[in-house]
Amino acid sequence: MTVAEAITQPQVAHRGSLVEVEDGWGRYQVPDSPFKFAKAEVKARSWVAEIGQYDDAIRAELDLPEKSA
């Protein structure tokens, strides 16, 4: 069985094994977490961060100097 065949299996849809995400290139499907917990929601986010999107917040949290131009 190929990967393309495997992801079209009914069990993949039933378990929610793929999730749609969106970034600057568009919308596409990615594998979701294979783990399912009774009292916690563990799943892929529906968006992808842009490169550098959190740089300032991370630098501030780590007390690093601001990025120079």
C-alpha positions in Angstrom: 0.0 0.0 0.0 1.3 3.4 -0.9 1.1 6.5 1.3 -1.4 8.0 -1.0 -3.6 4.9 -0.7 -3.1 4.7 3.1 -4.3 8.3 3.7 -7.6 7.6 1.8 -8.5 4.7 4.1 -11.8 5.1 6.1 -10.0 4.6 9.4 -7.7 7.6 8.7 -10.8 9.9 8.4 -12.6 8.3 11.3 -9.7 8.9 13.7 -9.1 12.4 12.4 -5.5 11.4 11.5 -5.1 14.3 9.0 -5.8 18.0 9.7 -6.0 20.9 7.4 -3.5 23.8 8.0 -3.0 27.1 6.3 0.1 29.2 5.8 1.4 31.8 3.3 1.3 29.1 0.5 -2.3 28.0 1.0 -4.2 25.2 2.7 -3.1 21.6 2.9 -3.4 18.5 5.0 -0.8 17.3 7.5 -0.7 14.3 9.9 -2.3 15.1 13.3 -1.0 13.7 16.5 -1.4 10.0 16.6 -2.1 10.1 20.4 -5.6 10.4 21.7 -6.2 11.2 25.4 -9.5 11.1 27.3 -9.0 14.3 29.2 -6.7 16.4 26.9 -6.9 17.7 23.4 -3.6 17.2 21.5 -3.7 18.2 17.9 -2.0 20.1 15.2 -2.7 23.8 14.9 -4.7 25.0 12.0 -2.0 27.5 11.0 1.7 27.6 10.6 3.8 30.4 12.1 5.8 32.6 9.6 9.6 32.5 9.9 10.6 34.9 12.6 7.1 35.5 13.8 7.9 34.9 17.4 11.5 36.1 17.5 10.9 39.2 19.6 8.8 37.3 22.1 11.4 34.6 22.5 14.3 37.1 22.8 12.4 39.0 25.5 11.6 35.9 27.4 15.2 34.8 27.4 16.5 38.3 28.1 18.4 38.5 24.8 19.1 41.7 23.1 16.8 42.9 20.3 17.7 41.7 16.8 19.9 44.3 15.1 19.0 45.6 11.6 
